[in-house]
């Protein structure tokens, strides 16, 4: 696939309301809007758990994209393990079947943990507030 090439969605490839289904249907990772107003792409990752009863765990990495200037990665957030399996494929398949609405909830929780309860958008964070400069 060439960069920037438009590919029409193919709904026969999966359920686009899930993380993996969306990626299959649209040939790109799903993206969500965070409480902070930034866009986040989703990526399913896995790792060895060190637990022989559930050797592999899968989690979601949310890649935060810049809001201004050239499009670039600004940072990322990672969930805890949210699925386990005997193989990497088993663990990742479970996360792949997760609804995007559940992924949105995880992202919101991670942002709350990082930023506190504030729901300020990125564009209001640059405001000096309601008062004029130099006036208390």
VOPAGU-2260 file (C-alpha; in pm, 1 decimal, decimal comma):
REM VOPAGU-2260
SITE   aa  ch    i         X         Y         Z
SITE  UNK   A    0       0,0       0,0       0,0
SITE  UNK   A    1     137,9     338,7     -95,0
SITE  UNK   A    2     150,3     603,6     178,1
SITE  UNK   A    3    -157,1     824,9     162,8
SITE  UNK   A    4    -342,8     595,7     -75,3
SITE  UNK   A    5    -717,3     579,0     -11,2
SITE  UNK   A    6    -849,6     227,2      22,4
SITE  UNK   A    7   -1224,1     187,0      58,5
SITE  UNK   A    8   -1338,1      -8,0     365,4
SITE  UNK   A    9   -1408,5    -376,8     312,2
SITE  UNK   A   10   -1677,3    -477,4     567,2
SITE  UNK   A   11   -1640,1    -843,0     468,6
SITE  UNK   A   12   -1307,2    -850,0     657,6
SITE  UNK   A   13   -1448,2    -813,2    1008,8
SITE  UNK   A   14   -1650,1    -625,8    1266,3
SITE  UNK   A   15   -1531,5    -266,0    1255,3
SITE  UNK   A   16   -1661,1    -204,5    1607,4
SITE  UNK   A   17   -1368,0    -409,8    1743,5
SITE  UNK   A   18    -998,4    -318,3    1755,6
SITE  UNK   A   19    -886,9    -591,7    1516,4
SITE  UNK   A   20   -1196,7    -576,7    1298,4
SITE  UNK   A   21   -1153,4    -204,5    1242,4
SITE  UNK   A   22    -791,6    -256,3    1137,4
SITE  UNK   A   23    -893,3    -532,6     895,6
SITE  UNK   A   24   -1186,7    -343,2     743,0
SITE  UNK   A   25   -1002,9     -10,9     703,2
SITE  UNK   A   26    -645,9    -143,1     645,6
SITE  UNK   A   27    -514,9      81,0     925,3
SITE  UNK   A   28    -525,0      93,5    1303,1
SITE  UNK   A   29    -826,3     244,5    1474,3
SITE  UNK   A   30    -791,9     591,9    1621,6
SITE  UNK   A   31    -972,5     745,0    1915,8
SITE  UNK   A   32    -999,3    1096,1    2054,5
SITE  UNK   A   33    -868,2    1131,0    2406,0
SITE  UNK   A   34   -1027,9    1340,7    2679,8
SITE  UNK   A   35    -737,7    1580,3    2619,6
SITE  UNK   A   36    -843,0    1643,5    2257,9
SITE  UNK   A   37    -549,6    1456,1    2104,6
SITE  UNK   A   38    -581,1    1169,9    1857,2
SITE  UNK   A   39    -455,1     826,3    1961,4
SITE  UNK   A   40    -390,8     526,4    1734,6
SITE  UNK   A   41    -430,4     179,9    1886,2
SITE  UNK   A   42    -177,9     -99,4    1862,9
SITE  UNK   A   43    -207,5    -445,0    2019,5
SITE  UNK   A   44     115,1    -565,8    2180,5
SITE  UNK   A   45     208,7    -865,9    2392,1
SITE  UNK   A   46     482,8    -979,3    2625,2
SITE  UNK   A   47     594,1   -1273,7    2833,5
SITE  UNK   A   48     423,4   -1262,2    3173,9
SITE  UNK   A   49     662,6   -1486,8    3362,9
SITE  UNK   A   50     359,2   -1687,0    3480,6
SITE  UNK   A   51     355,7   -2044,9    3349,0
SITE  UNK   A   52     -22,9   -2070,6    3389,8
SITE  UNK   A   53     -74,8   -1776,7    3150,5
SITE  UNK   A   54     257,7   -1722,1    2976,1
SITE  UNK   A   55     162,0   -1436,5    2743,7
SITE  UNK   A   56     -25,4   -1116,4    2814,3
SITE  UNK   A   57    -159,9    -867,3    2561,5
SITE  UNK   A   58    -223,3    -497,9    2608,5
SITE  UNK   A   59    -305,4    -185,8    2408,1
SITE  UNK   A   60     -57,5      88,5    2330,3
SITE  UNK   A   61    -218,9     423,5    2248,9
SITE  UNK   A   62       8,3     635,5    2027,1
SITE  UNK   A   63     -54,0    1008,2    2080,0
SITE  UNK   A   64     -25,9    1221,4    1766,2
SITE  UNK   A   65      80,7    1585,6    1760,0
SITE  UNK   A   66    -189,6    1844,6    1724,2
SITE  UNK   A   67      10,9    2124,7    1565,5
SITE  UNK   A   68     277,4    2132,3    1297,7
SITE  UNK   A   69     402,7    1825,6    1116,4
SITE  UNK   A   70     221,7    1506,3    1203,1
SITE  UNK   A   71     443,9    1317,3    1444,7
SITE  UNK   A   72     421,2    1103,8    1754,2
SITE  UNK   A   73     402,4    1310,1    2074,3
SITE  UNK   A   74     394,6    1022,5    2320,5
SITE  UNK   A   75     211,5     708,2    2414,3
SITE  UNK   A   76      15,6     535,8    2689,9
SITE  UNK   A   77       2,5     163,5    2763,2
SITE  UNK   A   78    -266,8     -37,7    2935,9
SITE  UNK   A   79    -188,5    -315,2    3179,7
SITE  UNK   A   80    -225,9    -669,1    3046,4
SITE  UNK   A   81    -592,4    -706,3    2953,9
SITE  UNK   A   82    -584,0   -1058,6    2808,6
SITE  UNK   A   83    -371,7   -1367,8    2854,8
SITE  UNK   A   84    -307,7   -1680,0    2653,9
SITE  UNK   A   85     -95,3   -1987,3    2607,2
SITE  UNK   A   86      48,1   -1823,3    2293,7
SITE  UNK   A   87     103,7   -1466,8    2176,3
SITE  UNK   A   88    -166,8   -1520,2    1912,5
SITE  UNK   A   89    -419,3   -1632,4    2176,7
SITE  UNK   A   90    -358,2   -1330,6    2396,1
SITE  UNK   A   91    -361,4   -1082,6    2106,5
SITE  UNK   A   92    -675,6   -1237,5    1956,3
SITE  UNK   A   93    -865,1   -1164,0    2278,1
SITE  UNK   A   94    -765,4    -797,7    2264,9
SITE  UNK   A   95    -836,0    -784,7    1891,6
SITE  UNK   A   96   -1196,7    -883,3    1966,3
SITE  UNK   A   97   -1238,3    -602,4    2221,1
SITE  UNK   A   98   -1497,5    -338,2    2130,8
SITE  UNK   A   99   -1360,8       6,2    2047,5
SITE  UNK   A  100   -1590,6     148,3    2315,2
SITE  UNK   A  101   -1403,3     -60,3    2574,8
SITE  UNK   A  102   -1071,3      65,3    2435,6
SITE  UNK   A  103   -1205,2     422,8    2467,4
SITE  UNK   A  104   -1280,9     356,1    2835,3
SITE  UNK   A  105    -926,6     228,8    2891,0
SITE  UNK   A  106    -782,0     536,1    2718,0
SITE  UNK   A  107    -999,5     765,2    2930,3
SITE  UNK   A  108    -881,9     588,4    3248,0
SITE  UNK   A  109    -516,4     618,2    3145,2
SITE  UNK   A  110    -558,3     989,3    3068,9
SITE  UNK   A  111    -730,4    1047,6    3402,1
SITE  UNK   A  112    -445,6     869,5    3580,6
SITE  UNK   A  113    -192,3    1081,8    3390,7
SITE  UNK   A  114    -368,3    1419,3    3394,2
SITE  UNK   A  115    -606,5    1400,5    3688,2
SITE  UNK   A  116    -977,2    1470,4    3661,3
SITE  UNK   A  117    -932,3    1775,0    3435,0
SITE  UNK   A  118   -1114,9    1760,9    3104,8
SITE  UNK   A  119    -940,2    2067,0    2963,9
SITE  UNK   A  120    -880,2    2039,8    2593,2
SITE  UNK   A  121    -535,7    2099,8    2448,1
SITE  UNK   A  122    -639,3    2438,0    2305,7
SITE  UNK   A  123    -757,9    2565,4    2645,9
SITE  UNK   A  124    -438,6    2452,4    2816,3
SITE  UNK   A  125    -254,7    2728,5    2628,9
SITE  UNK   A  126    -498,1    2998,7    2749,1
SITE  UNK   A  127    -376,6    3226,3    3025,6
SITE  UNK   A  128    -715,3    3203,9    3193,4
SITE  UNK   A  129    -997,4    3450,8    3227,6
SITE  UNK   A  130    -788,2    3743,6    3345,3
SITE  UNK   A  131    -577,5    3976,3    3138,7
SITE  UNK   A  132    -198,8    3933,5    3149,9
SITE  UNK   A  133     -52,2    4091,3    3463,7
SITE  UNK   A  134    -393,8    4116,0    3633,9
SITE  UNK   A  135    -472,2    3887,8    3928,2
